[in-house]
Amino acid sequence: MKFVKFLAVLIVVAIIGVFAYDGVQVLNARRDVSSAASAAASAAAQAISTPTTRDNAKAIAEKTAKANGDVLTSFAYDPVAARVSLTVSGKAKSLVLHYLEGQPLADIARATDLLIAPPS
């Protein structure tokens, strides 16, 4: 009987451990994707503020996101508000969460807005 209780406790601890690991992976991925989005927005803003690279802002943002292992899923520049808005998507390395149906918790998307100086 003690063995069955020990086994049950061991299984419960293992399940909690797996979900805790996945939770940490999702939080780390959110942080990394947010950082990549900020870097991509900053690179695009820098490109827009330079007249020679203004037309390449989206390509520069895509390259920056890809360098971080993520994907740029949307990009918009509002010249009136001098704002770059973009969305970067990435994935967390999970053990269990990627098997759940619906919107996977392992898929991360983060939008970043960055005010920039109006182009001259």
Secondary structure, DSSP 8 states (H G I E B T S, - for coil): -HHHHHHHHHHHHHHHHHHHHHHHHHHHHHHHHHHHHHHHHHHHHHHHHSTTTGGGHHHHHHHHHHHTT-EEEEEEEETTTTEEEEEEEEE---SSGGGSSSS-TTEEEEEEEEE-----
